[in-house]
Amino acid sequence: MTDYKITRLGIYGDGIAEGPVFAPMTLPGEVVTGTLDGSTLRDVKIITPSEERVAPPCRHFKACGGCQLQHASDALVADWKTDVIAQALAAQGIRTEIRPILTSPSQSRRRATFAARRTKKGAMSGFYGRASDTVIEIPDCKLVEPELLAARDIAEALAEIGGSRKATLAVTVTTSQVGLDVQVSGGKPIDGQLRISLAGLCDSRGFARLTWEDEVIAQRAPPTQRFGAANVCPPPGAFMQATAHGEAQLLAAVQEAVHGAKRIVDLFAGCGTFTLPLAADAEIFSVEGDAQMMAAMDKGWRMAKGLKTVTHVARDLYRRPLLPDEFKKFDAVVIDPPRAGAEAQTAELIRSDIKRIAYVSCNPVTFARDVAEMVSGGFTLDWVQPVDQFRWSSHVELAAQLSRS
């Protein structure tokens, strides 16, 4: 067999040798061998291991597809994720201060989607195996909160009630202040008997809300999340930051970037992750494409005490970005777009009189693209704060401050 020297990690966490040859679960500096299948090395054997190779903390790592980098030291992963951001910016000709990465602890993910399937003896649940549609049971998962891990039996009960032997349920479970928020897709069409059975399960298992496809079947209590001084009940499936730790780190960076601003625009605001904490000190105009999320945020604001005025509008910022005149009288902008970035909105921000921007991103490549446009338009990228709330994955998030005089 041919030996291969791993030179770097790819964007999905695979080791890459000259060719390129992609070798899963390998690290830079390692010499490996295996069976070449196209450009991917199968049945990889480590001949010379890296000093940064560690024993995976989870016994399910090799089979489960939930994590990519448990075999690497925390220091290597931190350096690699920071370098992903630096390289994305360098490709656009940008250099700036990149602060030390802030990593969420193990067992801190507050939302997980379990695959649940009926079997001859009942049901099983877990995550999909690495590069397969096989469901792997994960009783000792080191990624999610213990409360979520205990919800695997709920996923199995749901599969027994409303699943079929030919399909796999996707059971998304989120922790809230009052219990678990459960959303199911891929099940049987809802009918009277199924509705009764599901409502009974929600009551007997004591979770807060159960949604089947797009229909709320039962709600024992609103599954609220705490954003600053406000309690918000997000609509089923609404976007949330992956961990409470990661959310707190991103919020702290945003607060630093807009410190002292008295009137702020929050773009792609979701349910108010940044809007409501910022409203303790500033008036906020919040914009989000999903009307239900805006309604949830507004209700939370109205029931909270001590917050300044929050106004909002439901608006698709890809098709109808805010125009320069709409930013008049505002001191700063917070923007947290999806992975596609915010190219159209960036162009209008450049044309506006806004001087300070807090940019939150889950995609360093589109972030660097948008920032390059803003730098060309007179902004300076002051600093970037990497945040790793998807521990042991290839995913990296960040918050950044941009300003212009």
N, C-alpha and C positions, 0 to 999 in steps of 0.2 A: 504493500500500500504506500501511496505517496504521503509524505509529511507536509504539513502546512503550518506556516508561522502566522499567528494572528497579530495583525498590526493595529487594529482599532475596533471600536464598537460602532455599529450602525445605528440609525435613528430608532430602530425597534429593539435595540439591546443585543442583537446577535454579534458575535465576533466575525470580523472580516479579514480574510487573507487575500494575497495578491490574486488577481483574476478578473473580477472579484469572486471569491468563494465565501459563502455565508455558513457559519458554523454555530448553531444555537448553543447557548450555555457555555461559551468559551470567553476568555479574557485576553486583552492585549498582552503580548509577550509570550503567550503559550505556544508550544508546539503540539499539534494534534494530528490525528489521522482518522480516516473513516471512509465511507463509500460515497463517491461523488454522484449526486443525482441532479443533473442540470448544473445549476450554480450553487446548490445546497449540499452540505456535507451531512450525511446520515450516519447513524451508529457511531457517533464521535467518541474517540478515546483520547484522553489527555496523556501525552508523552512527557511533556515538561510543564508542570503547573506554574501558574503565576503566584507570586508572594501575596497577591491581593485576593486569592481564592480562599473562601471560607466555607465552613459547613453550613448548608441552608438551615435556617432556624425552623422551618416548617417541613414535616415529614412528607407532605403531599407535593412538594415543589416540583419534582421531576415529572410527575404525571399531570398535575393541574395546570391549566393555562392562565390562571389568575395573576401570576407574577412572572417576571422575566429575569430578575437580577439578584435573587437571593444568594447566589453563589459568589457574589462580589462583595468586598468589604464596603462598609458604609462610606469610608473615605474615597474609594474609587468611584462609587456611584455619585457622590456629591461633586467630585471634580468633573466627572463626565457630564453630568447634567448642567453644571455651570458652563462647561466648554461648549455644549450644544447652543446655549444662548450666545456666547461670545462669537462662535463661528457664524451663526445666523446674522449677527450684526456686522461682523467683519466682511461678509459677502456683500453687504451694502455700503462698505467703506466707513463704518461707524465704530468708534471706540469710546468707552465710557467706564465709569466705576461700576463693577459688578460685585455686589456685597456677598458675604458668605451665605450659602443656602440654608434655609430653615426647613427642617425635615419633621414631618408628623411622626409620632411614635407608632409602634406596632399596635395592632388591635384598636385602631382609632377610626376606621372607616365607618361612617354612620348610615350608609346606604349600600345595599348589595342586591344584585339580581341573581336569584337561584334558578337553575334549570331543574324542573321537577317532572318526573315521568312515572306513569303507572307501570307496575310490574305484575307478574303472576301472583306474587305473595303480598302485594300492597302497593308501595310506591317508594321512590328514592329521589334524593335531591342533592345538589352540589353545584360545582362549576364545570364548564366544559373542559375536557382534556386539552392538552397542548396540541394545537393545529388539528383538532378533530371535533366530531359532534358527540363523542362519548361523554356521558355525565360521570364525573368523578366525585365521590362523596368526600367531604372535607371536614370531618368532626374536630380537627385540631387546627383549623385555619388561624394564622397569625396576623391576618390583614384586617378583619372586620371586628367591630365591637362585640364583646361576648353576648350582649343582648340579641344582636343580629344572628350570631351563630346558633343560638338557642331557637331561632325562628325556623330552622330547617324543617322541624317536624310540622310546622304550620304549612310550609310549602308542600310537604308530602300529603298532608290531609287535604289540601286544596286539589292536588292531582287526583286523589282517590275520588273526591266528590265531582270534580268538573273537568278532569282530563280524559284523554283517550289513549289507548295503547299505541296509537300511530303518531301521536304528536307530543311535543314537549312544552310544558308550560314555562313561561318566563314570569317568575314571581319576584317583584321588586319590593324590598322591605326597607323602610326608613325609620330610624328612631325619632321620636318626638318627645315633647315635655310630658305627654300623658300616655304614652304607649306606642306601639308599632303602627305605622301607616303602611298598608299592604295594597299593592296593585298587581293585577294578574292580566296577562295576555296570552293568546294561543289556546284558550280553553273552548269548551262546548258553547254553543249559542245559549244565551240566557233564556230560561223559561220559568214558569211559576214554581215548580218543584225545586229547581236548582237555586232559585232566589231564596227560597225558604231555608234550604240546607246551608247555603253560604252565610245567611244572616245568623243562623244558629251557631255556626262555627265561630263567627266573629264574636258573638256573645260568650260562648263557652271558653274560648281561648283568651278573651279579654284584650284584643288589640283595638286601637282607636278607630280605624277606618278601613273598610274593605272596598276596593274598586275592581270591578270585573270589566275588562276592556275599558270603555269610557264611562261606564255607569257606576255611580256610587251605590253599592248594595246595602251597606250598613255603616253607621257612624255612632259609636258609643260616646265619643267626645271629640271635639275638633283637635286634630293632631298639630298642635302649634309649635312653631319655632321662635326662638328669642333673637330678635335683631335689635340691639341696643336696648332702649326702654320699652320696646313694643313686642307684643306677642302676635305672630302672624300665622294664619292657617293657609299654607300654600295649596293650590289646586293639585289634584292627583298628578304625579309625574313632573311637577314643576322643577326647574333647575335649582340645585343647591350645591354649595361647595362641599367637597368630599368628606372633609373632617372639620370638626370644630376648631382644632388647632390651626389648620391651614387657613380657615376663614379669618381667625383672629390675626394671623400674621399679615394676610393681604389687607385687612381693614386697617391695621396699624400703619402700613406703608401708604395707603390711600390718605389716611388722616394726616400723615406727615406731609404728603405732597400738596394738599389743599389747605394746610394750616393757615388760619387767619381769614380765609375767604368767608364772606357773609352771605353770598348767594351763589349756589352751585347747581349745575346741570348734571344729572346722573343718566348716562346713556346706556342702553341695554341693561336696565336696572333690575330685571327679574322681579322678585317679591320684596325687594327693599334691603338686600344684604348690606349695601353701603348707604343707601338713602336714609334709612331710619336711624342708625347710629350717628351719621353726620348731622341729622336734624336736631341733635342736642345743642348745636352751636351755630347752625346756619339754616337759611331758608333753601329748600331744595325743589327743583323742578325735575321730575322723574319721567323718563321715557322708556317704553318697552313695547314690543310688538304684540305681546299676549295680553289681551284685555282682562282675562281672569286673574293673571298674576298682579296686574295693576290694581284690580278691585280688592284683592287680598291684602296688598300693601296698604291701600287707603283705609281699609277697615282697621288694620292694626294701628295705623297712625292715629285715627280718630279715637281709639279706645285707650291710647297711651297718654301719660301725663308729662308735662314739662317740655314737649318738643315744639320747635318752631314750625312755621307753615310749610307743608309739603303739598305741592300741586303735581298733577300727573296727566299724561296722555298716552293712550295706546296707539302706537304708530310704527309702521315697518320702516326701520331706519336704512334698510338696503334699497328700498324703492323710493322712500321719501325722507332722506336725511334732513336734519335740522339745517336751516340756511343761516348765513352770517347775521342777518337782521334779528334772528330769533335768539342769538347769544348776547344781544345787547343787555346791559345792566347786570350781567353775571360776571363773577370774579374768577371762576374756575370750572373745570369740567372733569368728571369721572367717566371713563369709558371702559366697559368690560364686554367686548363682543364675543360671539362664538368663534370656533376655530378658523372660520373663513376670514376673520379680521374685519376691518371697517373701512375699506378703501373709499367708498363714496362719501362716508361721513368725514373721513380724514381730509378730503379735498375741501369740504366746507369749513372745517375747523381752521385750516390754513388761511382761508379768505376772511375769517372772522377776526374780532379784536381780542379774543381770549389769549391770556398770557400764561396760564398754568393748566396743565393737564396731568391727571393721574390715570395711567393706562394699565389695565389689568388684562393679562393674556394667558391663554392655555395653549398657544402655538407660537413658539419663538420665530418661526419663518414668516408668518403673516404679520406678526408684531414688528419684525425688522423691516419688512416691506413698507408698512404704514409709517413707521418712525423715519425711514429714509425720506419719505415724501415730506413729513413735517420738518425735518432738519433742512431740507431744501427750501422749505417755506419760511425759515427764520427761527425755528425752535432749536433748543439745545436739549439733548438727552442727558439729564443731570446724573442719574443713577438708575440701576436696575436691582431689584430685590428678588432673587429666585426663591420659590417656595415649592417644596416637594411634599404634597399631600397624597400623592399616589406612590407611596413607598414601594420599592422593589419593582417598579414598572419603568417603562421607557418614557413615561409622561412627565412633563415638567411645566410648572406655571410660574408666573412672575407678576410683579407690580413695578411700575416705573414712574419717574417724575420727568416731565418735559416743561420747559419754560422759555419765554422770550421776553426781551425788554421792549 
